[in-house]
Amino acid sequence: MLPKDIIEKESVLSFLKKRTSKPVSFREISRALDIRKKEARMLKRVLRSLVNSGAVFKTRSNLYGIAEQMSLVPGFFEAHRDGYGFVVPEKAGEKDLFIPPRKTSGAMSGDRVIVRVESPAKREGRIIKILERRRKKVVGKLCYGKNFYYVKPRSRKIPFDVYISPEKISKAKVGDIVVVELTAYPTVSRPPEGRVLKVIPATDGPRSEIEMVIEDHGLPHKFPSAVLKEAREFTPLDSKHLKGSTGGISAQGRVDCRDLLTVTIDGESAKDFDDAVSIRRMAGGFILWVHIADVSHYVPWDSRLDLESRQRGTSVYFPGRVIPMLPKVLSNDLCSLVPRSDRLTFTVEMRFDRKGNLLKKRFYPSVINSNERMTYTSVRKILTDNDRAERKKYGYLLESFELIKELYELLRQQSIRRGSLDFDLPEPEVLLDIQGRPEAIIKAERNVGHMIIEAFMIAANEAVASHIEDMGVPMIYRVHEKPDASKLEGLKKIFSSFGLQVKRTGPTAFHKIFRQAKGITEETLVNILLLRSLKQAKYSTENIGHFGLASKSYTHFTSPIRRYPDLVVHRILKDRIKGKGPSDKKRGLLENLLPEIAFHSSKTERAADEAEREIMDVMRAWFMKDKAGNEYEGVISAITPYGLKVQLKDFFVSGFLHVSNMPGDYYRFNEECYCLVGRNSKRTFSIGNNIRVVIERVSIEDREIAFAMA
């Protein structure tokens, strides 16, 4: 809920920020703020809240100070299998901090922590306090040691075992895969402890593996009954939202857009349609309408639905399954912009000139009725393949699609000119049989339909971000920091081996390399390496721009069904266009709440990405498990001193070829040419080389595919 003690918090923070010389006691704070005895308890609550948020740090001597002024950095911990890790600071613009193995203080991956910076030059620190534990459960194998039970975690990011006392193993047996609830977290001197919640049945297919990943990542896959009850209370659209002449404004202040030719464009399996588009030619350019599902109409601040979706942060997508942020009655029905049904929306109306320059923008609640549910494949057939059958089927929409393509090409040229990094990287797509087992893993198609929607959504997001920023109200931005020059420095040798010229290593060098790589054989590999060297985009209340999109002001507005920050931005914008500028009290409430939402949303997004990658590894292993001994053609996609990562050509699957499985010679890693070179034969393996490999081993448990030389 929105905090009620905002004035006290602001007063306390203001006082502590002025006292930069040293931390102060509770008594000093009370005297300075003229706190009476009756208010002392409230002050303690406020201080406790500020300490828990990481803004204020409480020393062992019970003194309080601003964390930043004490060389303390709040952030969240990302653990490595070898015990060390990195802390990603909450504050935008700060570099990650390296945490050596002996200085993690028992933190687990995903925990929110406070770090003392011990070496500013090396960006190295020590975790001194754990603010919030993210992981509540662990999935692993039950084992028996010398007079004690323990669970060996499946996750490689947990470098210690979980101890289980005999009375807490329930009905589990040694060797079972179990879900353990953590009852005591690890410390510097003590391992974690837990109790067995349930036994996961023996793995008989990828579905049970998916269940393990869901449990291991603590993804909330069931909605509380109170949340479902609240969602079911909504009824189909009431006529009061739809009154008014076509194109006019209803009594509820909604613009009627049902006369516009409107389509959604999504993947074949999509069910939650966030966005729809309409377009018309005007004198001197185009009018583009981007209609977004008005989720905020159904999910008001602090409702049960709101608190649940805030906690989830995002929908999580697996092959053949979705863990939605909102109950399906909303995500797949009332909020989803299904065809030939009236739906409440929030529209961004943009007017562009003939060169694609944005001339004017408007925002308003609206009502639409989508004419068609289009797919990316269908749009490609219409605009790229000129498929006669498809063009005849959607004949009444052809003029709109030609306009859509014309405007898209103008926006694309604008994007290229301003320096946007459009990484057109291949993504895997898993095709499942009726049992939910992978029958093929292919390279997902990214065609003109994908790129049109991407360009239009970026334009809408930028329009919303710049508008709210100009209003000067608290806001959640989508930011992407400029890259570290040191990251590119480490890649210079690889790029040089591809014939690319890398003279400088500043942010502009990324754009130059990106342009140089266009059309060369190694283009995809260069893009992958560049992408890995960039920092992750995240949510922040401080606008530092979006490096990857070359955008000065960017936010997420276009997917409120599946992303919580989008829902928050809808509410902020809706208040502004209704003329409800935030009162001083509400502004203060937002200023305190939005950083928490931004940080939590960034964290849940990373957790979802990690779970989705793990599921993809599961699918790859299950798909290849019966192919041991088969020989395939592949391409070298990465090189380490220990071997080669090889991407197969027949399937969108990669594995590792260890140097021990490269007979006939001893191979060493040459840093100059970034390759493996045979000591005697001088045979060289470089990134991008073709290579024939044999599937030597597939481990379902470790989700690994090992190759040998053919």
N, C-alpha and C positions, 0 to 999 in steps of 0.2 A: 504494500500500500504506500501511498505517498506519505513521506514523513511529516509529522505535525510540528516538530520542534525546529523548523528551519531557521528561525530568528536566532535561537540559541546557538545553533551550529555555526552560523555565519559570524556571530559575535566571538565565539571561541576561536575559530580559525583566524579571524582578523587579529585578535590579540596575540595569538601564538606566532603569527607571521611577523609581527612587529618585534617580538622578543627573539631576535636572531642570534644573540650572544650565547644563550644556554637554555636548556630545558627548564621548565618551571613546575612548581608543585600545585596540587589541587587547591591549597589555601591561597596561593598567589593568584590563581585564576579567579577564585571566588571573590577575593578582594577587588581585583581589577574590574570585574564585571558587576560588582555590587550585588552579589547573589545573597539572598536571605537564607536563613536556616531551612525554611519550608521548601526552597527551590534547590537545595543542595542535591537532593535525590535526582531531580531532573537533570542537573548538571552532570552528575555521574553517568546517567544514561546517555547523554549527548557525547561525553568523552569516550564512553565504551563503544558507541556507534562509530565515532571517528577513528578510533584505534582499530576496530574490526574492518573498517573500509580501507585502511592502509594510509590514510592521509596524515594521521598523527601516530607517533610511536611512544609507547610507555616504557621507560627504562626500568631496570631492576630496582632502582631507588625510588620508584613510583613518581618519576618526573615525566612531564609531557613536553613533546616538541614536534615541530613539523618534520615529517620524515625526510623530505627533500633537503632540508637544511642540515640534516644529520648524516648526509651521504648515504641515505637509505633509499632503496628503490623498490616500490611494489610492482609485482608482475606475476606471471604464471610460469611454472616450471615444466620444461620438456626434458624428460629423462632419456638417457641412452642405455642400451643393454650392458655396457661396460661400467656403469655406475656413475659416470659424470653426467652433466646435462647443461642446459642453457635456460636462463630466465628471460622471457620476453616482457620488457617493461610495459606498464599500462600507458605511460605518457608517450604520445606520438612523437616521433623524431629521434627517440633514444635507441642506441644500438643494443643488441642482445648482450647479456652478461654470461660469461663462461663460469660454471660451477664445478670445481674439481670433485672427485669421488668422496673425499673425506670432509667436504664442506657442504653437503646436501642436507644435513641435519634430519635425515629420515624422510625428506620430501619425496612424494611420488608424482609421476607424470600427471600434469593437469592441475596440481595444487596451486592455490594462490598464496604467494609468499612475500616476505620482506627480505631484501638482500642488502648486506653492507658491502659497498664497493671498496675492495682492498687494494686493487691495482687499476686506477683509471686508465693508464696507458694500455694495458693488456685487456681492459674490460673484463676483469675477473673479480669475483666476489664470493661471499659466504652467505648462505641462508641462515638468518638469525631468528625468523619467526614464520610459522605457517598459519596464514590467516583463515584459509578455508580448504578443507579436504574435498577433492572432487570425486575420488574413487571410493565407493562404498562396498563394492563386491569385487571378487577375484575369481576367475575361472582357471582351473588347473587340474593336474593329476594328483590323487591322494597317494602318498608314499609313507613308508614306515622306516624310521631310523633306529637309533639305539634307544629303545624305550620311549619313543615319542612319534607322533604322527605329524606330517607336514604336507603342505600342498605346493607343488612346483608349478608356478604360474605359466599359462600358455603365452601370455604377452611377453615379448622380449624387452619391453620397457620397464619391467619389474625385476630388478637385479637381486632379489632376495626371496626366500621361501616364506610361506605363511604357516606358523606353528598352530596345531590343533590338539587340544587336550582330548584324551580318550572319550570322555563323556559328551564331547561336542562333535563327534563324527557322524552322529545319527545312524542311519542304516547303510552308510557308504562302506565300501570295501576297498582295500588297497588295489590300486590300478584304475579305479573309477575316475571319470572326469566329473568334477563336482563344482558347484557354485558355492563360494564361501563368503559369508558376511564378515567384514573386518570388525573385530571387537576392540582391538588395540593397534594403533598405528606404529610404524617403526620409529625408533629414535636412534641416536648415535650409537648407543650400547645395546639396544634390544631389537630383535626382529619383530615383525607384525604378528598378531594372533587373530584367530577367527573361529567361526563355527560353520559347519556344513549346513547349507540351506536346502540343497537338493542335489540329486544325482542326475547328470545328463545322460540319456540312453546312449549306448554304443553307437558310434558314427556309422550310419548306413547310407548317407548321402549328403549332398551339400546343404540341405535344409537344416539338419541338426548342427552343422558347422556354423550356419548363419545364426542359429539360436545362441551358440556359444559366443559369437562376436557381440551380439546384442546384449547378452548378460555381462560380458566382460567389460564393455564400454558403458554399462549402466544406462542404456538408452531406454527412456520411458515409453514402452510400446503399448501400454494399456492406459486408458483415460479413467480417472476417478469417476464414480457413479454420479457425484454432484455436478461434475463438468458435463457429462453426457446428458443429464437431466436438463441443465440450462440450455444446451444446444438444441434439444428436441422441442423446447418451448417456442421456437420460432416457427412461423407459418409462412406459406408462400406470399408473394408480394401483395400488400394491401392496396386497394384502388386509390387511396389518398396520396400514394407516392407517384401515381401516374396521371393525375388530373392535369389538365392544361392542354392547349393546342400543340400540335406537332411543332417542335422547334421552340416552343415556349417554355415558361418556367412554372412548375407546379407549386401548389401551396406550401410544399416542403422545401422549396428553393432548388429543386432539381431541374436541370435542362433536359428536355425530351429530345433524345438523339436517335429515336427509333426510325426516323425516315432516312438515315444515312445507311448506305451499303456498308456493312460491317462484317469482318471475318476474324476468326481466331486462327493462328498458325502454330501448330505444336507437333510433337512426335506422335507416331502411331499409337503408342500405349498410354499417352497422357490422359488423365481424367480430371485434373484440377487446372482449369483454364483461368489464369490470372489476367491475361491481357487480350485485347482485341484492337483492331485498327480500322480506320476509315480514311479516305483521301478524296480530295477534289482539286481540280485545277482552278486557279483564280487568275485574275489579270496580273501578269508579271510573276507568277510562281505557283505555289501549292499551299493547300491547307491540309495538315495532317492531324487527325484526332487519334490519340492513344488513350483508350478506355481501360481503366484498371478496376478490378473487383473492389467494391466498397466494403471491405471487411470491417472497417471501423464502425459501420452502422450496426453490425451484429455483435461486435466485441468491444464494449466500452471499457474505459480505464477501470482497473481493479475489480472487474467481474471475475467469476471463477474461471471463465474461458480465458480472460486476459492473463491472469496469474499463471495458469497452466501453460499457455502458449509462450509467455515470457520465460518460464523456466526451461521449456524445450528449446526455444530459440530458433529452430529451423526444422523443416521436414528432412528426413533421411531417406535416400533412394538406393535400393538394392535391386539387382536383377529379379524381376517378377514380384517385387514387394516394396511397399512404401510405409515408413513410420511417419504419419502426418503430424504437423504442428497443431492442426485443428481437427476436431472430429469430422468424420466423413460426411455427416449430414450438412456441414458447412463447406468443407473443402471440395467435395465432389458434387454438391447439389446447389444449395442456396447461394453460395458465393461464386461458384464456378460459372463462367460465361458460356454455358451450353447453348447450342444453336436453337433458333426459333423459340426462345423463351425470354420474357422480360427479366432484366437483371439490373440491380442497382450498381452504379459504377462511379468512379471519380475520373474525370476526363482532363487530359492535358491537350489543349488545342494550340497548335503551333503553325505559324505562317512563315514560309520560306520563299526567298526570291529565286530567280532562275539559276543562280549559282549555288544554291543550297545554304545561303546565309539566313539565320533566324532573324525575322523582322519583328515578330510579335508573339506573345504567349499569353494564354488564359487558362485558368483552372476553375473547375466547378463540379459539384455533385451532379450526376446525370442518371438517365435511364436509357439502356440500349436493348436491342433485340438482334443478336448476331444472326446473320443470314446463313453462314456456313461454318462448319468446323473443318478447316483445311489442315492438311499435313505438309511437312517440309517436302516430302516426296512429290506430292501433288503440285506444289508450287514450282518445284524444279521441272516437272513435266510441262507445265504451262509456259514458263518463262525461258527455260534453257533448251529443253528438248523439242519444243513446239509440237507436242503430242496432240494429234488431231482429236482423238477421243476425249482427252482431258479438257482441251480447249472448248470442245462442243458442249461437254457436260456443264462447264461453268461459263458459258458464253456471256451471260448477263454481267459477269464480273471481270471480263477481259480488259475493259477500259481501265478499271480500277487497278488491276494488276500491272498494266503497262505503266501507269502513273507511279505506282509503288516502286517499280524497278527503276524508273527514271530518277525519282527522288533519292532512292538508296544509292545509286551510283554517284550522285552529287555529294551526298553526305560522306560516302567512302573517300572521295577525293579530298574533301575537307579534312577528314581524319588523318589521311596520309600526310597532307601538307603540314599539319600542326605537330606531327611526330608521334602519333599513336602507335604502340607496338601491338600489331594484330598477329598474335601467335596462332597460326592455323595448324595446330598440332593434332595428330590422329588420336582418337579416343577409342577404347575397346567397347564393343557391344556384345553382350552374351545372349545367345539364342537358346532358349530352354525348351525341353521336351515336356510332355504332359505330366511327368513325374517331378518336374522342377530341376532336372539335371541338365548341365550344359551340353548341347549337341554341336555347338560351334561358337567360336570366339572370333569375331571379325572386326575389321577397322570400321568404326562408325562413320557414316557419310556426313560431311558438313557441306551442304550445298547453298545455293542462293537464298533459299527459304530461311535457313538458319541465320545467314548474314543480314538479311533484311530486318528480321525481328530484332536481332542484336543491335543494329544501327539505330532503329527507331526507339528501342528501350533506352539506349544510352542518351539519345537526344532528350527524351522525356525526363530522365533522371537528372541530367544537367540543368534543364529548365527549372525543375523544382528546387534543386540545391541552390542555384544562383538567386532565385526569387526569395527563398526563405532567408538566405544569408543577407540579402539587401535589407530585409526587414529588421535584422539585428536581434532575432530571438534565439533562444537556446535550440540546438539542432544536433542530430546525429548525421555525420558525414561518412562516406565510404572513402578512405584515404589509402594511398599507396606511396610509401616513402621512396625517395631517391636511393639508388643502389650505392653500396660501398665500392669505392675504386679498387680496394684490395681484392674484392671478389673477382673482378674482371682481370686484374693483374695475374691471378692464378690460372686464368684460362688463355692467356696470350699465346702460350706455346701450342696449345691445341688448335686455336684458330689459325695460327701461322702455318701449321701443318696442312690446313685446308686451303692455303693460298690467300688468306684474308690478311689485310694490313691493319694492325692494331698499334697505333703510335701513342695514343693517349688512353687513359683509363677512367676519365670522368664520366658523368651521366650521359653526355652527348655521344660518347663512344658506343654506347649500347645501340643507339639509333643507326650509327654508321655501319656497325657490324651487321645489324639486322638487314639494312639495305643491301650491303655487299653480298649477303648470303642468298638473296633472292635468285632462284633458278639453278643454283649449283647442286650437285649430287648430295652434298651433306647438309642441305638446308634444314631438314627436319632435326638433325642432330645438333646443329648450331642453335636452333630455336629452343630445343630442350635444355641445352647447357646455359643459354642466356636466361631462360625462365627460372632454372634452379638457382641461379646466382642472385635473382631479385628477392626482395623481401616480400612477405605475404601481405596482401591487402587486408585491411581490418576496419572496424568501426571506431569512430572517435568523435568527441564533441568539439575538437579543435581541427579546423580545416587547414591541412597542409598540402592539399592538392592530391591528384592521382597521377603518379608518374607513368604508369603503363598506358593509360588512356590520354595522356598529355592534357588533362583537364584541370582547370583551376579550381573548380567547385563541383563536387560530385556526391551523390547520395544513392541510396536504394529506395525506390518508390514503387517499382513495377511488379513486385511479387509478394503482396501482403498475405496471400494464402499460405505461403511456405517459408517466409522470413519475417521474424518479429520486428526488426528495425524498420522495414517498409511500413508496417502497421502503425508504428509510432510516428513516422514522418507524415503519414496520411492525417493523423489526428492534429499534428502541429499545423499542417497546411490548411486543414479544414477550419481550424480556429481563426487563422489569418484571413481567409477569404470571407468569413462571416463577419469580419470586422471586430473579432474578439481578440484584440491584442492581449497577451498574458498580463494579468495584474502583477504587482510587485511580488505578492505572495506566491502566485502560480509560477512566475518566472523563477523564483527561488527554489520552488519545489522541483521544477524541471532541471535546473542547473545542478541539483544534487542527485536527482534520479537518473538523468540521461547518461552520465559517465558510467554508472553501474550497469545500465542496460547495454551500452556500447561494449564494455569490457566483457560482460557475460555472453553477449551475442557473438563476439569474436571467438570466445572460448568454445561455445557450442558448435560453431561453424567448423573449427579445427577438429573437434571430436568427431563430428559427422564425416568430414573428409577422411580422417584416419580410419574410421569404421568402414567406409565405402571402399577404400584402398585394400583393406584387409579382406573384405568379402570378395574383391576381384582376385586376390591371390588364392582364395579358397576355390573359386570357380576355375581358375587356370589349372590348379593342381588336380581337381577332380576331372577336368576335361582331358588332361594328359596322362592320367594314372594307368590307363591300359595301353599306352603307346611306347612303353619302355622297349628299347632295342630298335625302334624305327629311326630311319635316317632322314634328315631334312636339310634344306638349304636355308641359310640364315645370313644376317648381316651384323657386324660387330657394332654395338651401340654404346659401349663404355669399356674402359680399360683400367685395371688396377694392378698393383704389383703381384697380386695373387691369381689373376686370370682375366677372362673376358666375359662381358655380358653380351649375350647374343639374342637378337630378335629374329624369330622364325618368319619365313616368307609365306608359308602355307596358312598359318594361323597367326592371330594377333597375340602371340605368346612369347615371352622371353624367359631365359634361364641363364645359369652361370656355368662357364667352362673353366674349371680350376687348372692351374698350370700342371698339377700332378696328372691330369688327364690329357696332357699334350705330349705324347711320347716322341722319342727319337732325338730329343735335344733338351738342353736346359735353357729356359727362357728367363730373361731379366727385363725389368722395366726401364725404358729409356725416357727420361724426363724431357730431353731436348726435342724429340720427335713425338713424344707422348704415344709410345707404342711398346709392344713386347718384341724383343729381338732374340733369336736363337744364338746361343754362345758359339756353336760350331758352324751351323748351317747359314747363319746370318739371316734366316727367314724372318720376315717382319710382319707383325699383325697390327694394323692401324684401324682407328674408328672409320666405319664406312666400308671396310673390306667385306667381300663375300666369303663365307666359310660354310663347310658341310659338317654337320654335327650329328651325333647319335644320342638319343634320350637314354642316359645311363640309369638315372634313378628319379623317381617322383615321390616326395614325402608329403602325404596328406597332413600329418601332424605338424610338420614344420612349414608346410605350404611352400615348398621349394622344388624347383626343377633343376636337376644337375645334368650337364651335357658332357660328352666325351668327343674327342676328335673322330671324325668318320674315317 
